[in-house]
Amino acid sequence: MTIVKPAAPIVLYRHPISGHSHRVELFLSLLGLPATLIDVDLTTRAHKQPAFLAKNIFGQIPVIEDGNVTLSDSNAILVYLATKYGDEDWLPRTPEGAAQVQRFLSIAAGDIAFGVAAARIANIFGGPFDHEAAQARAHRLLAIFDQLLAQTPYLTGPQPSIADVACYSYLSHAPEGGIALDAYPQVLAWIARIEALPGFVPMRVTKVSLAA
Ligand SMILES: N[C@@H](CCC(=O)N[C@@H](CS)C(=O)NCC(=O)O)C(=O)O
């Protein structure tokens, strides 16, 4: 399979402390793809104005523009980028391999969104989530991930895939939601492995942390 490169930089509409945006920014960088990052001002509700709604009717970041393709939803964007620009390690083309990755994209959109990510939003912005319920959900998932990652260096095998990219951003910033990671050594080792990948870019750390 011939992997093409984009004719022009891929435009990413994002916010610097959005984990959904970061997973796309991280994957663009891991793939070595040229990108133009455009910050969307959520405080002025720019994401709910007609110009942005024309890009994503759901009024959410991230959104990418790749030539004449406009795409929203972080996990959908990861699938698009992996299929168009990545090799099969990032997203296997076999039925079982693709399904194994999808399991974790569903976790990223479910347990991670309503666990670690929700706890972080509650801690940083004071709502709208039940902080204790989100923290409890986060700890349940972290305990399972710690068991999984004792058996395999990355979530779906010996090489990183978009499953790892989708799950990394919010799990690594769990302390900003008041969730300590010390009890999960395998998760910490996995975070370190991802941060050592060529092209890794971090997400901005907020001032809120376990110490807050
Ligand atoms: N399913 C979406 C969720 C994206 C999302 O929740 N984005 C947040 C920022 S992290 C957002 O735009 N929130 C504003 C809103 O929902 O009004 C994805 O994976 O991209």
The ligand as a Gaussian input file, in Angstrom:
#p B3LYP/6-31G(d) Opt

LIG

0 1
 N      -17.208000      12.948000      20.617000
 C      -16.447000      14.155000      20.479000
 C      -16.425000      14.912000      21.812000
 C      -15.636000      16.202000      21.682000
 C      -15.803000      17.102000      22.875000
 O      -16.423000      16.746000      23.903000
 N      -15.246000      18.291000      22.735000
 C      -15.379000      19.270000      23.779000
 C      -14.009000      19.857000      24.148000
 S      -12.966000      18.639000      24.865000
 C      -16.233000      20.411000      23.269000
 O      -16.120000      20.835000      22.138000
 N      -17.111000      20.897000      24.145000
 C      -17.971000      21.976000      23.834000
 C      -19.417000      21.550000      23.757000
 O      -19.707000      20.341000      23.793000
 O      -20.238000      22.437000      23.682000
 C      -15.035000      13.842000      20.015000
 O      -14.544000      12.731000      20.301000
 O      -14.412000      14.671000      19.334000

